[in-house]
Amino acid sequence: MEGKNRFEFDRYTAADLSPELLERVTSLEEDIRSATAKDVVLIAYEESDHNPS
């Protein structure tokens, strides 16, 4: 992570998903986990209002 602007990680925030969409994301994680036997985490994000770049 060397050379990364300290504000670069401040550009995004967790997406505000409805409970139904969150359930779909969780279900997809489980499907992928079952198919691959690997831990899977899907991340939904959006550009934050605070965008210093």
C-alpha positions, 0 to 999 in steps of 0.5 A: 500500500506504499505510495497510496494517497491517504485519502484514496481509501476515503473515496468510497463508502458501503452502499446503502442496500435494501434488505432484499438486495442485501439478502441477494448479495448474501445468497450469492456469497453462499452460492459461490462459497458452495461452488468453490469451497472458498471463503467469499465476501462480496462488497457493495460500495459507492463513491462517497460525497467526500471525494478529495481527488 
